[in-house]
Amino acid sequence: PINRLLVKFVRDFSNPVIEKRVNAIRSIGSLFESCLDSGPSDGSSEVIAVLLDCLNDYTIDARGDIGSWVRLAAMECLASLGVRSLLSADQLCAFRGKLVRHVFDKLDRLRKRALLLLNWPINLTELS
């Protein structure tokens, strides 16, 4: 399905066109939002794992740290899924752990976004 195609784009770290990866991440978020009524799909845990991996993208080219675009898009997508309760407790814990790491990122916009997302009222005890 389309999820597998988008995951392929996101996982392709050798792709020199970072914009394709960012757009694939945003598309994944849109797909999940449009499928809320049917609940998580069969491949949703794989897709979420890929999004969590995207928070480790530190690709650099002549424009600088272009991996930050991927990290920011993944943060936004995962936050949207967390608010809609589409992340399991383990996935949410992994996401929050990575957000804590991004609080100390070298880029201000990533630090700021990570801090804002950490202060969201997603209560881990509600998921238990």
N, C-alpha and C positions, 0 to 999 in steps of 0.2 A: 504493500500500500504506500500511500504518500508519506507516511511517517518514516519508512525505511529510506526513501529517497532523500528526505530532509536530513536524516541522521547521517547518511553518506556524505552530504555536503558539509555538515558540521564537523565530522571526524576527519575531513581531508585537510590536515594541517599543512600539506605541501602546496595547496591551492594558493597561488599568489594574489588572487582577488579576494581580499578579506571581506569585501562588501557582500559577496555571495554567502559567506558563512553567517554574517550578521543577519542578513535577510532570511536565511533558513531558520535561524533561532527565533526570529520574530514570527515566522510562519508557523513554527511548532507551537508557540504560545497561542496564536490565533486558532489553530486547529483544536487545541485542547479546550479553549473557551467555547468554541462552537459545538463541542461534543459533551458539554457538561451534563446534559440530561441522561445520556447513556452511561455515564460513569467512566472510570478508567478503562482503557482498552487493553488488549493482550500485550501490546508492545510498550505500554506506558512506562513500565519500570526501566526498560532499556533507554527510552527517550530521556527520562529524568536523569539516569546515570550519565548520559552524554552531556546533558546540560550542566550537571555538577562537574564533569571533566572540563567543560568550557571555562569554568572559573579558574582553571590553571593555565590558560593560554597566555603566553608571554612572547608571541610572535613579534619580531622587530624587522622593519625594512627601512628604506630611505625616509619614510614619513615619521619614523619613530616607533613607539610602542603601539602598534596597530592591534595587538592582542587585547588591549584594553577595551576596544570596541566590542569584541566578542565577550569579554568578561562582563561588561556593563549590560549588554543585551541578555546574557544568561541570567544575571541578577534580576533583571526586570521580569523575565519570563518565569523564573522559579518563584519569585515573590507573588506573582499573579496566581500561580498554581497553588501556593501555600495559603493564600487568602481564601481560595475556593475549596480548600480542604482536599486537594487532589494529591498532596504529598503524604506519604506514610510518616509515622513518628521518626523512623530511622532516617528517612530522606530529609525530613525537616531538620533533624539534629545535624546531619552532614552539611546541609545548606547553611545553617547558623554558624557552624564551625568555620566554614570557608568565609562567611561574612566577617567573622572576628578577625581572620587573617587579613582581609581586605581593609579593615579599619586602619591598618598600618601600611597600606599601599603608598607608593611614591606619588601617585596622581591624586590631586585634591578631589576631583569629581568622583572618583571611585571610593575614596575614603568617606566623603560626604554621603554618598548613596548607601554604602554599607552601614553607616551609623543610623541613617534614617530607617533602613529595613530592619535593623536589629531592634529598634524601638517599636516595631509594629506589635499590635496586641494579639499575636498568635500564641496561644497558650499551649505548651507542650503537654500539660496534664489533661487537656481536653481530648487529646488523641489517644490516650492510654486506654 
